[in-house]
């Protein structure tokens, strides 16, 4: 359903690049982004998945790909885009037609991710990818801790915001949404992640309103992470 809704949302947009982000880290945005990319590619569209979380890259692990070269190499003009793109073959499901997609990792870490992403070279990179694909999915950092996603937002058609049920407070979701829209990034939709049937009993207000504060640094732990074993945006979503 998410795949179908997203395709409808961007069907009349000239730019097929879409951000997948969250308010905080570890809400499952990376695993959701990777799964969505695989679902889209299996259905036929030409898909490129780009890991733009230069501070905490994780998409390559879920895809069993490498992160030796990637975005930073292209933006710093150390390598060409063609040298850094990886083709990821997907297992065939209910069809004999081979499926796959292209993946661009973050590449080597840099000291100033926000400043690098703010350069015109980012727009040219995403424009080049968009010209070759039906949809470009961008796994970006969470909105509230760092400004990277707001910088990237000016180059895309819109954003999908991933929200963790029972954990992300409603005020934080609103702050993330407002930050995106103030930056003129269209909000295409919200994904309620880790939702359980029992959450309906409590109602959205109670299930989200656990009173967590806003002081979670990017990469720091939030209350209960150790007990829940939820230490990354990777598997377990």
mmCIF file of the C-alpha atoms, coordinates in Angstrom:
data_MODEL
# 
_entry.id   MODEL 
# 
loop_
_atom_site.group_PDB 
_atom_site.id 
_atom_site.type_symbol 
_atom_site.label_atom_id 
_atom_site.label_alt_id 
_atom_site.label_comp_id 
_atom_site.label_asym_id 
_atom_site.label_entity_id 
_atom_site.label_seq_id 
_atom_site.pdbx_PDB_ins_code 
_atom_site.Cartn_x 
_atom_site.Cartn_y 
_atom_site.Cartn_z 
_atom_site.occupancy 
_atom_site.B_iso_or_equiv 
_atom_site.pdbx_formal_charge 
_atom_site.auth_seq_id 
_atom_site.auth_comp_id 
_atom_site.auth_asym_id 
_atom_site.auth_atom_id 
_atom_site.pdbx_PDB_model_num 
ATOM 1   C CA . UNK A 1 1   ? 0.000  0.000   0.000   1.00 0.00 ? 1   UNK A CA 1 
ATOM 2   C CA . UNK A 1 2   ? 2.830  2.373   0.779   1.00 0.00 ? 2   UNK A CA 1 
ATOM 3   C CA . UNK A 1 3   ? 4.408  1.646   -2.589  1.00 0.00 ? 3   UNK A CA 1 
ATOM 4   C CA . UNK A 1 4   ? 1.135  2.312   -4.427  1.00 0.00 ? 4   UNK A CA 1 
ATOM 5   C CA . UNK A 1 5   ? 0.387  5.484   -2.497  1.00 0.00 ? 5   UNK A CA 1 
ATOM 6   C CA . UNK A 1 6   ? 3.866  6.867   -3.104  1.00 0.00 ? 6   UNK A CA 1 
ATOM 7   C CA . UNK A 1 7   ? 3.695  6.189   -6.833  1.00 0.00 ? 7   UNK A CA 1 
ATOM 8   C CA . UNK A 1 8   ? 0.383  8.034   -6.995  1.00 0.00 ? 8   UNK A CA 1 
ATOM 9   C CA . UNK A 1 9   ? 1.771  10.936  -4.971  1.00 0.00 ? 9   UNK A CA 1 
ATOM 10  C CA . UNK A 1 10  ? 4.679  11.511  -7.348  1.00 0.00 ? 10  UNK A CA 1 
ATOM 11  C CA . UNK A 1 11  ? 2.937  10.550  -10.594 1.00 0.00 ? 11  UNK A CA 1 
ATOM 12  C CA . UNK A 1 12  ? 2.353  14.166  -11.630 1.00 0.00 ? 12  UNK A CA 1 
ATOM 13  C CA . UNK A 1 13  ? 5.623  15.537  -10.266 1.00 0.00 ? 13  UNK A CA 1 
ATOM 14  C CA . UNK A 1 14  ? 8.557  16.219  -12.573 1.00 0.00 ? 14  UNK A CA 1 
ATOM 15  C CA . UNK A 1 15  ? 11.089 15.322  -9.890  1.00 0.00 ? 15  UNK A CA 1 
ATOM 16  C CA . UNK A 1 16  ? 10.869 11.672  -8.726  1.00 0.00 ? 16  UNK A CA 1 
ATOM 17  C CA . UNK A 1 17  ? 13.267 12.106  -5.752  1.00 0.00 ? 17  UNK A CA 1 
ATOM 18  C CA . UNK A 1 18  ? 11.759 11.401  -2.320  1.00 0.00 ? 18  UNK A CA 1 
ATOM 19  C CA . UNK A 1 19  ? 13.267 11.786  1.143   1.00 0.00 ? 19  UNK A CA 1 
ATOM 20  C CA . UNK A 1 20  ? 12.597 9.150   3.809   1.00 0.00 ? 20  UNK A CA 1 
ATOM 21  C CA . UNK A 1 21  ? 13.295 10.580  7.253   1.00 0.00 ? 21  UNK A CA 1 
ATOM 22  C CA . UNK A 1 22  ? 12.120 10.681  10.865  1.00 0.00 ? 22  UNK A CA 1 
ATOM 23  C CA . UNK A 1 23  ? 12.046 13.079  13.788  1.00 0.00 ? 23  UNK A CA 1 
ATOM 24  C CA . UNK A 1 24  ? 14.600 11.148  15.846  1.00 0.00 ? 24  UNK A CA 1 
ATOM 25  C CA . UNK A 1 25  ? 17.113 8.395   15.173  1.00 0.00 ? 25  UNK A CA 1 
ATOM 26  C CA . UNK A 1 26  ? 16.179 4.706   15.496  1.00 0.00 ? 26  UNK A CA 1 
ATOM 27  C CA . UNK A 1 27  ? 12.549 5.031   14.442  1.00 0.00 ? 27  UNK A CA 1 
ATOM 28  C CA . UNK A 1 28  ? 13.045 2.531   11.591  1.00 0.00 ? 28  UNK A CA 1 
ATOM 29  C CA . UNK A 1 29  ? 13.372 4.956   8.672   1.00 0.00 ? 29  UNK A CA 1 
ATOM 30  C CA . UNK A 1 30  ? 16.342 3.140   7.113   1.00 0.00 ? 30  UNK A CA 1 
ATOM 31  C CA . UNK A 1 31  ? 14.774 -0.332  7.099   1.00 0.00 ? 31  UNK A CA 1 
ATOM 32  C CA . UNK A 1 32  ? 11.507 1.174   5.843   1.00 0.00 ? 32  UNK A CA 1 
ATOM 33  C CA . UNK A 1 33  ? 13.356 2.992   3.056   1.00 0.00 ? 33  UNK A CA 1 
ATOM 34  C CA . UNK A 1 34  ? 15.251 -0.125  1.985   1.00 0.00 ? 34  UNK A CA 1 
ATOM 35  C CA . UNK A 1 35  ? 12.133 -2.319  2.055   1.00 0.00 ? 35  UNK A CA 1 
ATOM 36  C CA . UNK A 1 36  ? 10.195 0.282   0.069   1.00 0.00 ? 36  UNK A CA 1 
ATOM 37  C CA . UNK A 1 37  ? 12.953 0.492   -2.531  1.00 0.00 ? 37  UNK A CA 1 
ATOM 38  C CA . UNK A 1 38  ? 13.000 -3.297  -2.918  1.00 0.00 ? 38  UNK A CA 1 
ATOM 39  C CA . UNK A 1 39  ? 9.201  -3.394  -3.227  1.00 0.00 ? 39  UNK A CA 1 
ATOM 40  C CA . UNK A 1 40  ? 9.225  -0.693  -5.899  1.00 0.00 ? 40  UNK A CA 1 
ATOM 41  C CA . UNK A 1 41  ? 12.023 -2.363  -7.856  1.00 0.00 ? 41  UNK A CA 1 
ATOM 42  C CA . UNK A 1 42  ? 10.269 -5.736  -7.741  1.00 0.00 ? 42  UNK A CA 1 
ATOM 43  C CA . UNK A 1 43  ? 7.177  -4.122  -9.283  1.00 0.00 ? 43  UNK A CA 1 
ATOM 44  C CA . UNK A 1 44  ? 9.112  -2.886  -12.304 1.00 0.00 ? 44  UNK A CA 1 
ATOM 45  C CA . UNK A 1 45  ? 10.064 0.798   -11.883 1.00 0.00 ? 45  UNK A CA 1 
ATOM 46  C CA . UNK A 1 46  ? 13.704 1.821   -12.219 1.00 0.00 ? 46  UNK A CA 1 
ATOM 47  C CA . UNK A 1 47  ? 14.761 2.563   -8.650  1.00 0.00 ? 47  UNK A CA 1 
ATOM 48  C CA . UNK A 1 48  ? 17.828 4.205   -7.167  1.00 0.00 ? 48  UNK A CA 1 
ATOM 49  C CA . UNK A 1 49  ? 18.346 4.132   -3.401  1.00 0.00 ? 49  UNK A CA 1 
ATOM 50  C CA . UNK A 1 50  ? 20.770 6.730   -2.054  1.00 0.00 ? 50  UNK A CA 1 
ATOM 51  C CA . UNK A 1 51  ? 22.111 6.733   1.485   1.00 0.00 ? 51  UNK A CA 1 
ATOM 52  C CA . UNK A 1 52  ? 22.479 10.411  2.398   1.00 0.00 ? 52  UNK A CA 1 
ATOM 53  C CA . UNK A 1 53  ? 22.823 9.777   6.126   1.00 0.00 ? 53  UNK A CA 1 
ATOM 54  C CA . UNK A 1 54  ? 26.486 10.712  6.013   1.00 0.00 ? 54  UNK A CA 1 
ATOM 55  C CA . UNK A 1 55  ? 26.785 10.609  9.809   1.00 0.00 ? 55  UNK A CA 1 
ATOM 56  C CA . UNK A 1 56  ? 25.309 7.154   10.403  1.00 0.00 ? 56  UNK A CA 1 
ATOM 57  C CA . UNK A 1 57  ? 25.131 5.096   7.188   1.00 0.00 ? 57  UNK A CA 1 
ATOM 58  C CA . UNK A 1 58  ? 23.309 1.788   7.462   1.00 0.00 ? 58  UNK A CA 1 
ATOM 59  C CA . UNK A 1 59  ? 21.491 1.066   4.187   1.00 0.00 ? 59  UNK A CA 1 
ATOM 60  C CA . UNK A 1 60  ? 24.420 -0.864  2.727   1.00 0.00 ? 60  UNK A CA 1 
ATOM 61  C CA . UNK A 1 61  ? 24.285 -3.387  5.584   1.00 0.00 ? 61  UNK A CA 1 
ATOM 62  C CA . UNK A 1 62  ? 20.624 -4.163  4.947   1.00 0.00 ? 62  UNK A CA 1 
ATOM 63  C CA . UNK A 1 63  ? 21.315 -4.587  1.230   1.00 0.00 ? 63  UNK A CA 1 
ATOM 64  C CA . UNK A 1 64  ? 24.496 -6.607  1.768   1.00 0.00 ? 64  UNK A CA 1 
ATOM 65  C CA . UNK A 1 65  ? 26.295 -3.978  -0.297  1.00 0.00 ? 65  UNK A CA 1 
ATOM 66  C CA . UNK A 1 66  ? 29.503 -2.066  0.412   1.00 0.00 ? 66  UNK A CA 1 
ATOM 67  C CA . UNK A 1 67  ? 30.112 1.514   1.488   1.00 0.00 ? 67  UNK A CA 1 
ATOM 68  C CA . UNK A 1 68  ? 33.669 1.957   0.286   1.00 0.00 ? 68  UNK A CA 1 
ATOM 69  C CA . UNK A 1 69  ? 32.753 4.603   -2.290  1.00 0.00 ? 69  UNK A CA 1 
ATOM 70  C CA . UNK A 1 70  ? 29.655 6.723   -2.698  1.00 0.00 ? 70  UNK A CA 1 
ATOM 71  C CA . UNK A 1 71  ? 28.066 10.133  -2.291  1.00 0.00 ? 71  UNK A CA 1 
ATOM 72  C CA . UNK A 1 72  ? 31.006 11.912  -0.704  1.00 0.00 ? 72  UNK A CA 1 
ATOM 73  C CA . UNK A 1 73  ? 33.348 10.730  -3.459  1.00 0.00 ? 73  UNK A CA 1 
ATOM 74  C CA . UNK A 1 74  ? 31.024 12.156  -6.108  1.00 0.00 ? 74  UNK A CA 1 
ATOM 75  C CA . UNK A 1 75  ? 30.409 15.452  -4.300  1.00 0.00 ? 75  UNK A CA 1 
ATOM 76  C CA . UNK A 1 76  ? 34.125 15.949  -3.675  1.00 0.00 ? 76  UNK A CA 1 
ATOM 77  C CA . UNK A 1 77  ? 34.808 14.964  -7.302  1.00 0.00 ? 77  UNK A CA 1 
ATOM 78  C CA . UNK A 1 78  ? 37.089 12.109  -6.297  1.00 0.00 ? 78  UNK A CA 1 
ATOM 79  C CA . UNK A 1 79  ? 35.150 9.596   -8.375  1.00 0.00 ? 79  UNK A CA 1 
ATOM 80  C CA . UNK A 1 80  ? 32.448 9.612   -11.031 1.00 0.00 ? 80  UNK A CA 1 
ATOM 81  C CA . UNK A 1 81  ? 28.861 8.657   -10.306 1.00 0.00 ? 81  UNK A CA 1 
ATOM 82  C CA . UNK A 1 82  ? 29.199 5.603   -12.540 1.00 0.00 ? 82  UNK A CA 1 
ATOM 83  C CA . UNK A 1 83  ? 32.137 4.351   -10.477 1.00 0.00 ? 83  UNK A CA 1 
ATOM 84  C CA . UNK A 1 84  ? 30.146 4.595   -7.244  1.00 0.00 ? 84  UNK A CA 1 
ATOM 85  C CA . UNK A 1 85  ? 26.765 3.162   -8.226  1.00 0.00 ? 85  UNK A CA 1 
ATOM 86  C CA . UNK A 1 86  ? 26.161 -0.456  -7.257  1.00 0.00 ? 86  UNK A CA 1 
ATOM 87  C CA . UNK A 1 87  ? 23.613 -2.746  -8.873  1.00 0.00 ? 87  UNK A CA 1 
ATOM 88  C CA . UNK A 1 88  ? 21.737 -4.832  -6.313  1.00 0.00 ? 88  UNK A CA 1 
ATOM 89  C CA . UNK A 1 89  ? 19.965 -7.899  -7.661  1.00 0.00 ? 89  UNK A CA 1 
ATOM 90  C CA . UNK A 1 90  ? 16.779 -8.854  -5.855  1.00 0.00 ? 90  UNK A CA 1 
ATOM 91  C CA . UNK A 1 91  ? 15.366 -12.365 -5.442  1.00 0.00 ? 91  UNK A CA 1 
ATOM 92  C CA . UNK A 1 92  ? 12.567 -13.091 -7.911  1.00 0.00 ? 92  UNK A CA 1 
ATOM 93  C CA . UNK A 1 93  ? 9.135  -13.284 -6.299  1.00 0.00 ? 93  UNK A CA 1 
ATOM 94  C CA . UNK A 1 94  ? 6.240  -14.890 -8.216  1.00 0.00 ? 94  UNK A CA 1 
ATOM 95  C CA . UNK A 1 95  ? 7.974  -14.183 -11.522 1.00 0.00 ? 95  UNK A CA 1 
ATOM 96  C CA . UNK A 1 96  ? 10.889 -15.369 -13.613 1.00 0.00 ? 96  UNK A CA 1 
ATOM 97  C CA . UNK A 1 97  ? 11.814 -11.782 -14.476 1.00 0.00 ? 97  UNK A CA 1 
ATOM 98  C CA . UNK A 1 98  ? 15.011 -10.732 -12.699 1.00 0.00 ? 98  UNK A CA 1 
ATOM 99  C CA . UNK A 1 99  ? 14.617 -7.626  -10.575 1.00 0.00 ? 99  UNK A CA 1 
ATOM 100 C CA . UNK A 1 100 ? 17.154 -5.236  -9.187  1.00 0.00 ? 100 UNK A CA 1 
ATOM 101 C CA . UNK A 1 101 ? 17.924 -1.638  -8.340  1.00 0.00 ? 101 UNK A CA 1 
ATOM 102 C CA . UNK A 1 102 ? 20.847 0.714   -8.081  1.00 0.00 ? 102 UNK A CA 1 
ATOM 103 C CA . UNK A 1 103 ? 22.354 1.780   -4.777  1.00 0.00 ? 103 UNK A CA 1 
ATOM 104 C CA . UNK A 1 104 ? 24.621 4.697   -3.939  1.00 0.00 ? 104 UNK A CA 1 
ATOM 105 C CA . UNK A 1 105 ? 26.204 4.509   -0.491  1.00 0.00 ? 105 UNK A CA 1 
ATOM 106 C CA . UNK A 1 106 ? 27.501 7.426   1.519   1.00 0.00 ? 106 UNK A CA 1 
ATOM 107 C CA . UNK A 1 107 ? 31.142 6.725   0.854   1.00 0.00 ? 107 UNK A CA 1 
ATOM 108 C CA . UNK A 1 108 ? 33.920 7.834   3.226   1.00 0.00 ? 108 UNK A CA 1 
ATOM 109 C CA . UNK A 1 109 ? 32.968 10.050  6.172   1.00 0.00 ? 109 UNK A CA 1 
ATOM 110 C CA . UNK A 1 110 ? 33.543 13.797  5.965   1.00 0.00 ? 110 UNK A CA 1 
ATOM 111 C CA . UNK A 1 111 ? 34.055 16.360  8.709   1.00 0.00 ? 111 UNK A CA 1 
ATOM 112 C CA . UNK A 1 112 ? 31.205 18.719  7.698   1.00 0.00 ? 112 UNK A CA 1 
ATOM 113 C CA . UNK A 1 113 ? 28.278 16.771  6.213   1.00 0.00 ? 113 UNK A CA 1 
ATOM 114 C CA . UNK A 1 114 ? 25.794 19.667  6.247   1.00 0.00 ? 114 UNK A CA 1 
ATOM 115 C CA . UNK A 1 115 ? 28.146 22.008  4.423   1.00 0.00 ? 115 UNK A CA 1 
ATOM 116 C CA . UNK A 1 116 ? 28.975 19.389  1.796   1.00 0.00 ? 116 UNK A CA 1 
ATOM 117 C CA . UNK A 1 117 ? 25.313 18.557  1.176   1.00 0.00 ? 117 UNK A CA 1 
ATOM 118 C CA . UNK A 1 118 ? 24.480 22.261  0.832   1.00 0.00 ? 118 UNK A CA 1 
ATOM 119 C CA . UNK A 1 119 ? 26.706 22.691  -2.222  1.00 0.00 ? 119 UNK A CA 1 
ATOM 120 C CA . UNK A 1 120 ? 25.201 22.896  -5.740  1.00 0.00 ? 120 UNK A CA 1 
ATOM 121 C CA . UNK A 1 121 ? 26.908 19.576  -6.519  1.00 0.00 ? 121 UNK A CA 1 
ATOM 122 C CA . UNK A 1 122 ? 24.231 17.796  -4.452  1.00 0.00 ? 122 UNK A CA 1 
ATOM 123 C CA . UNK A 1 123 ? 21.508 19.186  -6.683  1.00 0.00 ? 123 UNK A CA 1 
ATOM 124 C CA . UNK A 1 124 ? 23.402 18.138  -9.785  1.00 0.00 ? 124 UNK A CA 1 
ATOM 125 C CA . UNK A 1 125 ? 23.948 14.638  -8.402  1.00 0.00 ? 125 UNK A CA 1 
ATOM 126 C CA . UNK A 1 126 ? 20.275 14.132  -7.550  1.00 0.00 ? 126 UNK A CA 1 
ATOM 127 C CA . UNK A 1 127 ? 19.217 15.639  -10.869 1.00 0.00 ? 127 UNK A CA 1 
ATOM 128 C CA . UNK A 1 128 ? 21.431 13.191  -12.727 1.00 0.00 ? 128 UNK A CA 1 
ATOM 129 C CA . UNK A 1 129 ? 19.979 10.250  -10.814 1.00 0.00 ? 129 UNK A CA 1 
ATOM 130 C CA . UNK A 1 130 ? 16.404 11.459  -11.309 1.00 0.00 ? 130 UNK A CA 1 
ATOM 131 C CA . UNK A 1 131 ? 16.954 11.684  -15.061 1.00 0.00 ? 131 UNK A CA 1 
ATOM 132 C CA . UNK A 1 132 ? 17.871 7.997   -15.165 1.00 0.00 ? 132 UNK A CA 1 
ATOM 133 C CA . UNK A 1 133 ? 15.272 6.527   -12.770 1.00 0.00 ? 133 UNK A CA 1 
ATOM 134 C CA . UNK A 1 134 ? 11.539 6.338   -12.214 1.00 0.00 ? 134 UNK A CA 1 
ATOM 135 C CA . UNK A 1 135 ? 12.017 7.029   -8.521  1.00 0.00 ? 135 UNK A CA 1 
ATOM 136 C CA . UNK A 1 136 ? 14.987 7.987   -6.331  1.00 0.00 ? 136 UNK A CA 1 
ATOM 137 C CA . UNK A 1 137 ? 14.634 7.196   -2.622  1.00 0.00 ? 137 UNK A CA 1 
ATOM 138 C CA . UNK A 1 138 ? 16.903 9.111   -0.253  1.00 0.00 ? 138 UNK A CA 1 
ATOM 139 C CA . UNK A 1 139 ? 17.603 7.741   3.213   1.00 0.00 ? 139 UNK A CA 1 
ATOM 140 C CA . UNK A 1 140 ? 18.385 10.940  5.140   1.00 0.00 ? 140 UNK A CA 1 
ATOM 141 C CA . UNK A 1 141 ? 19.253 11.767  8.768   1.00 0.00 ? 141 UNK A CA 1 
ATOM 142 C CA . UNK A 1 142 ? 16.504 12.495  11.311  1.00 0.00 ? 142 UNK A CA 1 
ATOM 143 C CA . UNK A 1 143 ? 15.147 16.027  11.074  1.00 0.00 ? 143 UNK A CA 1 
ATOM 144 C CA . UNK A 1 144 ? 15.427 17.318  14.630  1.00 0.00 ? 144 UNK A CA 1 
ATOM 145 C CA . UNK A 1 145 ? 19.046 16.575  15.663  1.00 0.00 ? 145 UNK A CA 1 
ATOM 146 C CA . UNK A 1 146 ? 20.829 17.896  12.523  1.00 0.00 ? 146 UNK A CA 1 
ATOM 147 C CA . UNK A 1 147 ? 20.102 20.186  9.567   1.00 0.00 ? 147 UNK A CA 1 
ATOM 148 C CA . UNK A 1 148 ? 21.234 17.799  6.804   1.00 0.00 ? 148 UNK A CA 1 
ATOM 149 C CA . UNK A 1 149 ? 17.741 16.717  5.728   1.00 0.00 ? 149 UNK A CA 1 
ATOM 150 C CA . UNK A 1 150 ? 16.485 20.303  5.561   1.00 0.00 ? 150 UNK A CA 1 
ATOM 151 C CA . UNK A 1 151 ? 19.373 21.129  3.236   1.00 0.00 ? 151 UNK A CA 1 
ATOM 152 C CA . UNK A 1 152 ? 18.579 18.144  0.999   1.00 0.00 ? 152 UNK A CA 1 
ATOM 153 C CA . UNK A 1 153 ? 14.860 18.991  0.999   1.00 0.00 ? 153 UNK A CA 1 
ATOM 154 C CA . UNK A 1 154 ? 15.254 21.792  -1.514  1.00 0.00 ? 154 UNK A CA 1 
ATOM 155 C CA . UNK A 1 155 ? 16.325 19.299  -4.189  1.00 0.00 ? 155 UNK A CA 1 
ATOM 156 C CA . UNK A 1 156 ? 13.450 16.794  -3.913  1.00 0.00 ? 156 UNK A CA 1 
ATOM 157 C CA . UNK A 1 157 ? 9.767  16.360  -4.694  1.00 0.00 ? 157 UNK A CA 1 
ATOM 158 C CA . UNK A 1 158 ? 8.818  15.684  -1.100  1.00 0.00 ? 158 UNK A CA 1 
ATOM 159 C CA . UNK A 1 159 ? 9.384  13.697  2.063   1.00 0.00 ? 159 UNK A CA 1 
ATOM 160 C CA . UNK A 1 160 ? 7.948  10.658  3.836   1.00 0.00 ? 160 UNK A CA 1 
ATOM 161 C CA . UNK A 1 161 ? 8.128  10.970  7.613   1.00 0.00 ? 161 UNK A CA 1 
ATOM 162 C CA . UNK A 1 162 ? 8.531  7.755   9.636   1.00 0.00 ? 162 UNK A CA 1 
ATOM 163 C CA . UNK A 1 163 ? 7.056  7.873   13.159  1.00 0.00 ? 163 UNK A CA 1 
ATOM 164 C CA . UNK A 1 164 ? 7.524  5.151   15.782  1.00 0.00 ? 164 UNK A CA 1 
ATOM 165 C CA . UNK A 1 165 ? 4.275  4.263   17.543  1.00 0.00 ? 165 UNK A CA 1 
ATOM 166 C CA . UNK A 1 166 ? 4.191  4.530   21.364  1.00 0.00 ? 166 UNK A CA 1 
ATOM 167 C CA . UNK A 1 167 ? 7.582  6.225   21.357  1.00 0.00 ? 167 UNK A CA 1 
ATOM 168 C CA . UNK A 1 168 ? 7.828  9.406   19.319  1.00 0.00 ? 168 UNK A CA 1 
ATOM 169 C CA . UNK A 1 169 ? 5.890  12.196  21.083  1.00 0.00 ? 169 UNK A CA 1 
ATOM 170 C CA . UNK A 1 170 ? 3.328  14.073  19.019  1.00 0.00 ? 170 UNK A CA 1 
ATOM 171 C CA . UNK A 1 171 ? 5.012  17.475  19.622  1.00 0.00 ? 171 UNK A CA 1 
ATOM 172 C CA . UNK A 1 172 ? 8.231  16.075  18.135  1.00 0.00 ? 172 UNK A CA 1 
ATOM 173 C CA . UNK A 1 173 ? 6.366  14.831  15.062  1.00 0.00 ? 173 UNK A CA 1 
ATOM 174 C CA . UNK A 1 174 ? 4.832  18.277  14.644  1.00 0.00 ? 174 UNK A CA 1 
ATOM 175 C CA . UNK A 1 175 ? 8.214  19.954  15.017  1.00 0.00 ? 175 UNK A CA 1 
ATOM 176 C CA . UNK A 1 176 ? 9.693  17.705  12.341  1.00 0.00 ? 176 UNK A CA 1 
ATOM 177 C CA . UNK A 1 177 ? 6.744  18.341  10.031  1.00 0.00 ? 177 UNK A CA 1 
ATOM 178 C CA . UNK A 1 178 ? 6.923  22.095  10.563  1.00 0.00 ? 178 UNK A CA 1 
ATOM 179 C CA . UNK A 1 179 ? 10.680 22.118  9.941   1.00 0.00 ? 179 UNK A CA 1 
ATOM 180 C CA . UNK A 1 180 ? 10.194 20.346  6.617   1.00 0.00 ? 180 UNK A CA 1 
ATOM 181 C CA . UNK A 1 181 ? 7.337  22.535  5.440   1.00 0.00 ? 181 UNK A CA 1 
ATOM 182 C CA . UNK A 1 182 ? 9.080  25.758  6.525   1.00 0.00 ? 182 UNK A CA 1 
ATOM 183 C CA . UNK A 1 183 ? 11.938 24.614  4.335   1.00 0.00 ? 183 UNK A CA 1 
ATOM 184 C CA . UNK A 1 184 ? 9.442  24.260  1.467   1.00 0.00 ? 184 UNK A CA 1 
ATOM 185 C CA . UNK A 1 185 ? 9.724  20.475  1.471   1.00 0.00 ? 185 UNK A CA 1 
ATOM 186 C CA . UNK A 1 186 ? 6.377  18.905  0.643   1.00 0.00 ? 186 UNK A CA 1 
ATOM 187 C CA . UNK A 1 187 ? 5.234  16.265  3.123   1.00 0.00 ? 187 UNK A CA 1 
ATOM 188 C CA . UNK A 1 188 ? 3.983  13.381  0.980   1.00 0.00 ? 188 UNK A CA 1 
ATOM 189 C CA . UNK A 1 189 ? 2.864  11.247  3.911   1.00 0.00 ? 189 UNK A CA 1 
ATOM 190 C CA . UNK A 1 190 ? 3.560  9.792   7.342   1.00 0.00 ? 190 UNK A CA 1 
ATOM 191 C CA . UNK A 1 191 ? 4.362  6.141   8.083   1.00 0.00 ? 191 UNK A CA 1 
ATOM 192 C CA . UNK A 1 192 ? 3.339  4.931   11.537  1.00 0.00 ? 192 UNK A CA 1 
ATOM 193 C CA . UNK A 1 193 ? 5.984  2.315   12.272  1.00 0.00 ? 193 UNK A CA 1 
ATOM 194 C CA . UNK A 1 194 ? 5.862  -0.543  14.813  1.00 0.00 ? 194 UNK A CA 1 
ATOM 195 C CA . UNK A 1 195 ? 2.115  -0.017  15.157  1.00 0.00 ? 195 UNK A CA 1 
ATOM 196 C CA . UNK A 1 196 ? 0.220  -2.755  16.989  1.00 0.00 ? 196 UNK A CA 1 
ATOM 197 C CA . UNK A 1 197 ? -3.487 -3.507  17.103  1.00 0.00 ? 197 UNK A CA 1 
ATOM 198 C CA . UNK A 1 198 ? -3.611 -2.749  20.833  1.00 0.00 ? 198 UNK A CA 1 
ATOM 199 C CA . UNK A 1 199 ? -2.565 0.843   20.101  1.00 0.00 ? 199 UNK A CA 1 
ATOM 200 C CA . UNK A 1 200 ? -6.076 1.523   18.789  1.00 0.00 ? 200 UNK A CA 1 
ATOM 201 C CA . UNK A 1 201 ? -7.454 0.850   22.273  1.00 0.00 ? 201 UNK A CA 1 
ATOM 202 C CA . UNK A 1 202 ? -5.404 3.614   23.821  1.00 0.00 ? 202 UNK A CA 1 
ATOM 203 C CA . UNK A 1 203 ? -6.005 6.174   21.098  1.00 0.00 ? 203 UNK A CA 1 
ATOM 204 C CA . UNK A 1 204 ? -3.322 8.147   19.321  1.00 0.00 ? 204 UNK A CA 1 
ATOM 205 C CA . UNK A 1 205 ? -3.033 10.744  22.061  1.00 0.00 ? 205 UNK A CA 1 
ATOM 206 C CA . UNK A 1 206 ? -2.258 8.245   24.821  1.00 0.00 ? 206 UNK A CA 1 
ATOM 207 C CA . UNK A 1 207 ? -0.138 5.932   22.706  1.00 0.00 ? 207 UNK A CA 1 
ATOM 208 C CA . UNK A 1 208 ? 2.199  8.757   21.695  1.00 0.00 ? 208 UNK A CA 1 
ATOM 209 C CA . UNK A 1 209 ? 2.003  10.985  24.729  1.00 0.00 ? 209 UNK A CA 1 
ATOM 210 C CA . UNK A 1 210 ? 4.616  9.443   26.974  1.00 0.00 ? 210 UNK A CA 1 
ATOM 211 C CA . UNK A 1 211 ? 6.223  12.810  27.615  1.00 0.00 ? 211 UNK A CA 1 
ATOM 212 C CA . UNK A 1 212 ? 9.670  12.194  26.157  1.00 0.00 ? 212 UNK A CA 1 
ATOM 213 C CA . UNK A 1 213 ? 11.729 15.356  25.846  1.00 0.00 ? 213 UNK A CA 1 
ATOM 214 C CA . UNK A 1 214 ? 13.528 16.722  22.804  1.00 0.00 ? 214 UNK A CA 1 
ATOM 215 C CA . UNK A 1 215 ? 17.106 16.472  24.022  1.00 0.00 ? 215 UNK A CA 1 
ATOM 216 C CA . UNK A 1 216 ? 18.136 13.253  22.273  1.00 0.00 ? 216 UNK A CA 1 
ATOM 217 C CA . UNK A 1 217 ? 21.414 13.839  20.507  1.00 0.00 ? 217 UNK A CA 1 
ATOM 218 C CA . UNK A 1 218 ? 21.885 12.166  17.150  1.00 0.00 ? 218 UNK A CA 1 
ATOM 219 C CA . UNK A 1 219 ? 23.424 8.808   18.011  1.00 0.00 ? 219 UNK A CA 1 
ATOM 220 C CA . UNK A 1 220 ? 22.516 8.961   21.714  1.00 0.00 ? 220 UNK A CA 1 
ATOM 221 C CA . UNK A 1 221 ? 20.152 6.530   23.377  1.00 0.00 ? 221 UNK A CA 1 
ATOM 222 C CA . UNK A 1 222 ? 16.612 7.301   24.380  1.00 0.00 ? 222 UNK A CA 1 
ATOM 223 C CA . UNK A 1 223 ? 14.982 5.871   27.503  1.00 0.00 ? 223 UNK A CA 1 
ATOM 224 C CA . UNK A 1 224 ? 14.266 2.157   27.184  1.00 0.00 ? 224 UNK A CA 1 
ATOM 225 C CA . UNK A 1 225 ? 16.506 1.468   24.176  1.00 0.00 ? 225 UNK A CA 1 
ATOM 226 C CA . UNK A 1 226 ? 18.646 -0.990  26.101  1.00 0.00 ? 226 UNK A CA 1 
ATOM 227 C CA . UNK A 1 227 ? 15.646 -2.955  27.327  1.00 0.00 ? 227 UNK A CA 1 
ATOM 228 C CA . UNK A 1 228 ? 14.016 -3.043  23.911  1.00 0.00 ? 228 UNK A CA 1 
ATOM 229 C CA . UNK A 1 229 ? 17.178 -3.849  21.980  1.00 0.00 ? 229 UNK A CA 1 
ATOM 230 C CA . UNK A 1 230 ? 16.370 -1.076  19.503  1.00 0.00 ? 230 UNK A CA 1 
ATOM 231 C CA . UNK A 1 231 ? 19.813 0.337   18.833  1.00 0.00 ? 231 UNK A CA 1 
ATOM 232 C CA . UNK A 1 232 ? 19.688 1.238   15.140  1.00 0.00 ? 232 UNK A CA 1 
ATOM 233 C CA . UNK A 1 233 ? 17.527 1.947   12.118  1.00 0.00 ? 233 UNK A CA 1 
ATOM 234 C CA . UNK A 1 234 ? 18.256 -1.556  10.903  1.00 0.00 ? 234 UNK A CA 1 
ATOM 235 C CA . UNK A 1 235 ? 16.398 -4.855  11.294  1.00 0.00 ? 235 UNK A CA 1 
ATOM 236 C CA . UNK A 1 236 ? 13.799 -5.227  13.986  1.00 0.00 ? 236 UNK A CA 1 
ATOM 237 C CA . UNK A 1 237 ? 11.478 -2.591  12.547  1.00 0.00 ? 237 UNK A CA 1 
# 
